[in-house]
Amino acid sequence: MPINVSKKIMSKLGKTNAEFKLIEEGDKILVGLSGGKDSLTMIHAMKEQQRRAPFKFDFVAVTVGYGMGENFKALAEHCKEHEIEHVIHDTKVYDFAKEKIRKNSSYCSFFSRMRRGYLYGVAKERGCNKVALGHHLDDAAESFFMNFIYNGQMRSLAPKYTAGNGLVVIRPLIQMRERQLTAFVQDNGLEAIGDEACPAMRFDVKEPHARADTKIMLAKMEKEFPSLFTSLNSAFKNITVDSFFMSED
């Protein structure tokens, strides 16, 4: 069954790529594929970009298994059907977490860090120079306000940065709204993996309330100020550092 990637998604992907030089001639990119709506959108948008772009690049989709008995057969078959190179990297992170994380702690950041580490490792093994993650504008906004409220920091998610190991990390979907990615999956009749696949859900731990609360707060703000996310997207690129309380030390 053919996949239709909307003109809006491809237009935003192209503009973001041109603005931040995310994907370039000769790149070999590892794309993190969880099977959720974000990463499914990303692999198909990049597949279409591969066809349209005036330069050549390669990518491989990599799924990290946590050792929970996950069944990635449908995901693997989907990639095969659409001629997307796909690798499943099995780990024992789930068992490891039982020993390393304190009772009643949030497991989300732990699994996120471990998954990122494994993606970096596979990228190095397969000769990739970049790693693509599926974060979108809603993620960036939520991260900004979570850092602002809970950590007293002005931080968000960069479209592109170089990790300590030399790999360049890119976020091709960073200027897209979450609802666009949801629509892509629904319009194409794709079965996306949701929160039920998160390993933290299998532990008797506290729910990660901070992001959920921030998402609710932003939804209320956007209802009152419809241009909120457009303004945030502009503000993230228009930072006047000398107007903040910066020490001269």
Phi, psi and omega in degrees: 000124182292148179257133179254116175260121187299156177298324181296317180295314182292324178295314180294322178298315181295317180293319179295320180295318180292323183291320187247001179052055183284310182244128186228170180308129174083000180296145167239115191245131170271127179251120178290119183241101177274336185099000175281174184300324183293308183288330175295318176299318185296316183293325181282326176293320179290326176297318178291322178296324178302321181287325186268328190297146178278015177220162183257139173208157178241154173213154177230132179273131182236126178251126179265122175268139183267359182082033180252013183078027180297149177246106182259019184301313182296321179294317179296318180293324178298314179296320180296317180300324184257017174055046176249120180298130187223134179234134174255121182251107182278140178224177176243032184300323182300313178293321180298322182297326181300329182270334191260338186256135181292151176302140178068018175266159175281127183272347190301312183294326179297309182294325178297315179296316181296317179299316180300318179299318179292322177298318177299317181298314179294322178301315179297316182298324185263010176072027178277145177255350179222154175236126181256129179245151189268026179293145180240184186296324177298320177299317181297318179294316179296318179297320179300309183289328176294317177295321181295312186280315188266333185244352182065037180231150175258086183222152174217214181244119182284142176297331184204134175204162179258123179286166182299336180272004178095348178287142176267125180260129181235154178231084185299336184262009193297340179256014178258151177275150180301324182295333176294322181286323175298317180296321179301312181295315181293316182295331181262004178063033181272145178263103183270144175283135181250204184296343181297340180273353180289124182299332180298334182292343183270357180254152177276076184231170178293140176292142178287090188282335188301312181292320179298317179295321180293321179298318179295316180300315181294323178297320178293318180295318181293328178296322180278326180234087186304335182270013185308308186287330174295318179293319179297317180300320178290318182297325180296341179252004185226067186259123178259093188298321186286001176266359179259176183277072184266128177286149178275356179288000000 
